[in-house]
Amino acid sequence: MIQLTVNGTTHSLDIDPATPLLYALREDLGLNGAKFGCGLGQCGACTVIVDGQPTFSCLLPVSAVGKRPVRTIEGLGTARKPGALQQAFIDHQAAQCGYCIAGMIMRAQALLDRNPHPDDAEIRAHMEPNLCRCGTHMRILAAIRAVADAGKAGIKPATEAA
């Protein structure tokens, strides 16, 4: 039995310890925000936050998660009440096809959790591992900058705010 704490809730899963975290999130927990992109940790569509660090969930076996908390896009906000970054991505029209956006938002959230006021160079360097094939990088960077400038980076995710 594998125990995972995801978005503040602990789950016991009867799965193979070698199962990638991405598969456990999507197939066993029904959290479909993180996407399968490449399976090689080269695109970032599967990015989640594990113990404060952006992590390619396609590469991380559930056995390696241990007791470290996992945050997914579903833990940041809801459709009716999006988190600060989610709202900024909407406001800046940072999603075109939308496939990469959950991973982009999670990588950006990890940065803003660590440094609520990064400079542009730090934002660019931090976001570099995640790819957007639609070419909305400038809007993505503008959305992150807007949240940092507004001082909303420290807003608690929906699961912690209640």
C-alpha positions, 0 to 999 in steps of 0.5 A: 500500500502506497500513501500519498498526500496530495493537495492536503489529503492523504490517500492509500493506494494499492498500486505498484511502487514503480508506478509514475506519480503522474499515472497515480494522480490521473488514474487512481486519484482522478486528478487530470490536470497534470498531462502526459506529454513526453514521458521523458521529463523533457516537456513539463506538461506533467509538472507538479510540486513535490515538497516545494519543488517543481517535479516531472511527475512522469519520471517520479515513482510513487515509492520515491515520494514518501511522506513529501506533500504533492500539490497539483493544479487542482489544489490551487483553485477551482473553476469558480474561484481560480488561484492567483496564477490561474486567474493571471493566465486567464487575464493574459490569455496565456493558454492557446491549446492549454495542454501545457498550462497546468505544468506551467502554472505549477512550475511558476507557483513553485517559484513564487512560493520560494521567491514572491518577487523574482526578477524577469531573468529568474522567471525565465530561467525557472520556466525554461524546462517547460515547453509551450509549442503554441508559442505563448511564452511571452504571455506566460511570462507576463502572467507570472510577472503580474502575480509577482508585481501584485504581491499575490504569490503567497495566496494559500491554495484553495485546499488550505484557505478554508 
